[in-house]
Amino acid sequence: GGPIGFKLEAIAQLYEECPVNLIAAWAITANIKRHAPQIPDTLLKYQYAAFQTAFTVLP
């Protein structure tokens, strides 16, 4: 949540050609529990939340 992150989030939300979907934390948690993905060995600790979110939204 630094200033750069807020600016990037604002761009993503205001740019009309970039669809934005909000996902509840409970939906991500439920999806991870239901499917139990293999976590890459190279995944760094700070990347884990992004990995969970991407795993939830990708088909």
N, C-alpha and C positions, 0 to 999 in steps of 0.2 A: 503494500500500500503506500509506495512513495509517490512523489509528484509525477514522475515519468509514467508510472502505471496508471495514474488517474487520467493523464492526458491521452494515453493509448486507449483506455476504456471509453473516454468521451468520443474519440474519433470513431471507434467501432460502433458506438451507439448512434451517432449522428450521421454517419455516412449511409445514405439511402440504399446503396447497392450492396451493402453488407448486412445480411440478416442476422439479428441477434436473438438468441433464445436464452431464457433464464431457466436454470435447473435447480430445484430444491436440493439441499444437502442430503435430506433423507432419501431422495430418489437415487443419488449417487451411491450412498451407503448400501441401499437395498440391492442395487444392481451388482455391486462388487461382491456382496454376500451370495447372491444368487448364482453368479457365473464364475467367481473365484479365478480371475485371470492370472496368468504367469507373469510375475513382475521381472522385468529384465535385470540382469546382474549389474548392468552399467547404469541403472537408474540412480540418480543422486537423491538424497533425502528431500531436498527442497523441490524436486520435480514430482514427488509422489502425488500431490493433490491434482496437478495438471494431468498426470497420467490417468488418475481415476476419472476425472471429468471427461477426458477424451475417450476413454474406454466406454463410458456411459452413452455418449452421443453418437459415436460411430456405429454404422449398421453392422 
